[in-house]
Amino acid sequence: MRRIAQTVGWSGRIIAAPRDLLPESLRLPYDWRHHLAGGTERMRAELDFVEPVAADAALKHAVEWEQQQTASAGACDYAAEDEALRRIERLL
């Protein structure tokens, strides 16, 4: 998240919040109890794999694409996000 923030020039705070403090529209349907990290060492060793695009350039491209998709999908519910943030900050 910090790398994405840096890529778009955002310097705000990143706050981890319990799911029950978020409005339904901001809850992702994933089971976050499981780790999502994996390794690529074997693939690199066996296939001599090297990324065709540098990580920073790939992230910048991905962020630009996501911004275009979000813009075409409609507005975000910023009021709900602001209210959730106010509730979370009262608990911190």
RAPE-V620882 format. One line per field, one symbol per residue. phi: phi as a letter, one per 30 degrees, with the letter a starting at -180 (. if undefined). burial: I if it has 24 or more other ideal C-beta (glycine too) atoms within 12 Angstrom, else O. A space follows every 50 residues. Layout:
# RAPE-V620882
phi: ???
burial: ???
This chain:
# RAPE-V620882
phi: .dddeddcicbdccbdbdeddcdedcdddccddcdcdbccedddddchdb edbdeddddddddddddddddddjddcddddddddddddddd
burial: OOOOOOOOOOOOOOOOOOOOOOOOOIOOOOOOOOOOOOOOOOOOOOOOOO OOOOOOOOOOOOOOOOOOOOOOOOOOOOOOOOOIOOOOOOOO
